[in-house]
Amino acid sequence: MPVGRPAREAPPAWNVAKTLLQTVCFWGLFLFLLPAAIVRLEHELATALDAWPHTPRRPILGAAIFAAFGALGLTSGLTISIIGRGTPMPQDCPRRLVVIGPYRFVRNPMAVAGLMQGVGVALWLGSSAVLLYAFGGFIVWNFAVRRWEEADLLARFGPSFEHYRDRVPCWIPRLTPYRAPGPATTTPASDPAATTEPSAR
């Protein structure tokens, strides 16, 4: 039984605005405030976890990783908003199964982007604890959130999602783009006009 709540039909600009607001909140909490708190705790506890040697290239590499994967995350979120007619949030999820753009190569580009942005923040801050925090996010998402999300997508989109899931990897991108059988968008039984995507919501 579907557990996500599809977004109401709305102009693409409204879905884009909601997605950008959600992105700002996600980045602010999970990629700035929490890592900063972790680093502060590291320093106060005087652990060996913050003993990374400082080199000029490390923060530059971290910033480059953050920017590159931030662009991937934004592109994926905008694809959800415009093509999927919804947002990445489960209570306002896409109405359409999106299998274009970044989703042609990997099932969960937003999750990949978030994980790698966490790695970029760890490099920028020189913090092993933040790196462990990013890895912990991967564990939680892969073994808890992904199961729920994919069960929801299967319930709402049936064989269309199953075909996609069986051919597009979750984490390691395919070398060739996925091609959906028939039309690029697939109509779920509950919404004659719609399609959703296996995004990291």
C-alpha positions as CSV (number, residue, x, y, z in Angstrom):
1,M,0.0,0.0,0.0
2,P,1.5,3.4,-0.9
3,V,2.7,5.4,2.1
4,G,3.9,8.5,0.3
5,R,1.5,11.3,-0.3
6,P,1.6,12.6,-3.9
7,A,1.8,16.3,-4.3
8,R,-1.3,18.2,-5.4
9,E,-1.4,19.3,-9.0
10,A,0.4,22.6,-9.1
11,P,2.4,24.8,-11.5
12,P,6.0,23.7,-12.0
13,A,7.3,27.0,-10.5
14,W,5.5,26.2,-7.2
15,N,7.1,22.7,-7.0
16,V,10.5,24.2,-7.8
17,A,10.1,26.8,-5.0
18,K,9.1,24.1,-2.5
19,T,12.0,21.9,-3.6
20,L,14.6,24.7,-3.3
21,L,13.3,25.6,0.2
22,Q,13.5,21.9,1.2
23,T,17.1,21.8,-0.2
24,V,18.1,24.9,1.8
25,C,16.7,23.4,5.0
26,F,18.4,20.0,4.4
27,W,21.7,21.5,3.6
28,G,21.5,23.9,6.5
29,L,20.8,21.2,9.0
30,F,22.6,18.1,7.8
31,L,25.5,19.6,5.9
32,F,26.3,22.7,8.0
33,L,24.8,22.8,11.5
34,L,25.3,19.2,12.4
35,P,28.8,18.9,11.0
36,A,29.8,22.1,12.8
37,A,28.4,20.7,16.1
38,I,30.3,17.4,15.5
39,V,33.6,19.3,14.9
40,R,33.1,21.4,18.0
41,L,32.4,18.3,20.1
42,E,35.6,16.7,18.6
43,H,37.7,19.7,19.7
44,E,36.1,19.9,23.2
45,L,36.8,16.2,23.8
46,A,40.3,16.6,22.4
47,T,40.0,13.3,20.5
48,A,42.4,12.0,17.8
49,L,39.6,12.2,15.3
50,D,40.4,15.9,14.4
51,A,44.0,15.2,13.8
52,W,44.0,15.4,10.0
53,P,47.0,17.3,8.7
54,H,46.2,20.6,7.2
55,T,47.1,21.0,3.5
56,P,46.0,23.8,1.2
57,R,44.5,21.3,-1.2
58,R,42.3,19.5,1.3
59,P,39.7,22.2,1.8
60,I,39.8,23.1,-1.9
61,L,39.1,19.4,-2.8
62,G,36.3,19.4,-0.2
63,A,34.7,22.5,-1.6
64,A,35.0,21.1,-5.2
65,I,33.3,17.9,-4.2
66,F,30.5,19.8,-2.3
67,A,29.9,22.0,-5.3
68,A,29.9,19.3,-7.9
69,F,27.5,17.0,-6.0
70,G,25.4,20.0,-4.9
71,A,24.8,20.7,-8.6
72,L,23.8,17.0,-9.0
73,G,21.4,17.2,-6.1
74,L,19.8,20.5,-7.3
75,T,19.5,19.1,-10.9
76,S,17.8,16.0,-9.5
77,G,15.5,18.0,-7.3
78,L,14.5,20.3,-10.1
79,T,13.8,17.2,-12.3
80,I,11.5,15.9,-9.6
81,S,9.7,19.3,-9.4
82,I,9.2,19.8,-13.1
83,I,8.9,16.3,-14.6
84,G,7.7,14.5,-11.5
85,R,5.2,17.2,-10.5
86,G,6.1,17.1,-6.9
87,T,9.0,17.5,-4.4
88,P,11.5,15.1,-2.8
89,M,9.6,15.1,0.4
90,P,7.5,11.9,1.1
91,Q,4.4,14.0,2.2
92,D,4.6,15.9,-1.0
93,C,6.2,13.3,-3.3
94,P,6.3,13.3,-7.1
95,R,3.2,12.3,-9.0
96,R,5.2,10.8,-11.9
97,L,7.9,8.2,-12.1
98,V,10.9,10.1,-13.3
99,V,13.4,8.1,-15.3
100,I,15.2,10.9,-17.2
101,G,18.1,13.3,-16.4
102,P,20.4,12.0,-13.6
103,Y,17.8,9.2,-13.0
104,R,18.8,7.5,-16.3
105,F,22.1,6.6,-14.7
106,V,21.5,6.0,-11.0
107,R,18.3,5.4,-9.1
108,N,19.0,7.7,-6.2
109,P,21.1,10.7,-7.4
110,M,19.9,12.9,-4.5
111,A,21.1,10.3,-2.0
112,V,24.5,10.0,-3.8
113,A,24.7,13.8,-3.9
114,G,24.0,14.2,-0.2
115,L,26.5,11.5,0.8
116,M,29.3,12.9,-1.3
117,Q,28.5,16.5,0.0
118,G,29.0,15.1,3.5
119,V,32.4,13.7,2.4
120,G,33.2,17.2,1.0
121,V,32.3,18.9,4.3
122,A,34.5,16.3,6.1
123,L,37.4,17.2,3.9
124,W,36.8,20.9,4.2
125,L,36.7,20.7,8.0
126,G,39.4,18.0,8.3
127,S,37.2,15.9,10.5
128,S,37.1,12.1,10.7
129,A,34.0,12.3,12.9
130,V,32.1,14.2,10.1
131,L,33.3,11.5,7.7
132,L,31.8,8.8,10.0
133,Y,28.7,10.9,10.2
134,A,28.4,10.9,6.4
135,F,28.9,7.1,6.4
136,G,26.3,6.7,9.1
137,G,23.9,8.6,6.9
138,F,24.6,6.2,4.1
139,I,23.9,3.2,6.3
140,V,20.6,4.6,7.6
141,W,19.5,5.6,4.1
142,N,20.5,2.3,2.4
143,F,19.1,-0.1,5.0
144,A,16.0,1.9,6.3
145,V,14.9,4.7,4.1
146,R,15.5,3.0,0.7
147,R,13.5,0.0,1.6
148,W,10.5,2.1,2.6
149,E,10.9,4.3,-0.5
150,E,11.2,1.5,-2.9
151,A,8.2,-0.4,-1.4
152,D,6.2,2.8,-1.8
153,L,7.3,3.3,-5.4
154,L,6.5,-0.3,-6.3
155,A,3.1,0.0,-4.7
156,R,2.3,3.1,-6.7
157,F,3.9,2.4,-10.0
158,G,4.1,-1.4,-10.2
159,P,5.9,-3.0,-13.2
160,S,7.1,0.4,-14.5
161,F,9.2,1.0,-11.3
162,E,10.2,-2.7,-11.1
163,H,11.6,-2.6,-14.7
164,Y,13.5,0.6,-13.8
165,R,14.8,-0.8,-10.4
166,D,16.1,-4.0,-12.0
167,R,18.1,-2.1,-14.6
168,V,19.4,1.0,-12.9
169,P,21.8,0.7,-9.9
170,C,21.1,2.3,-6.6
171,W,24.6,3.8,-6.0
172,I,27.0,3.1,-8.8
173,P,25.9,4.8,-12.0
174,R,25.4,2.9,-15.2
175,L,27.7,3.7,-18.1
176,T,24.8,3.9,-20.6
177,P,21.5,5.8,-20.0
178,Y,18.4,3.8,-19.1
179,R,15.7,3.8,-21.7
180,A,12.2,3.2,-20.5
181,P,10.0,0.8,-22.5
182,G,7.4,2.9,-24.4
183,P,6.8,6.5,-23.3
184,A,9.3,8.2,-21.0
185,T,6.6,8.7,-18.3
186,T,4.4,6.0,-16.9
187,T,0.9,6.3,-15.7
188,P,0.0,4.9,-12.2
189,A,-3.5,3.5,-11.8
190,S,-4.3,6.1,-9.1
191,D,-3.6,9.2,-11.4
192,P,-4.4,9.0,-15.1
193,A,-2.2,12.0,-15.7
194,A,0.8,11.1,-13.7
195,T,4.4,9.6,-13.3
196,T,6.9,9.6,-10.0
197,E,10.5,9.0,-9.5
198,P,12.7,6.7,-7.4
199,S,14.3,9.7,-5.9
200,A,16.0,10.0,-2.5
201,R,13.0,11.8,-0.9
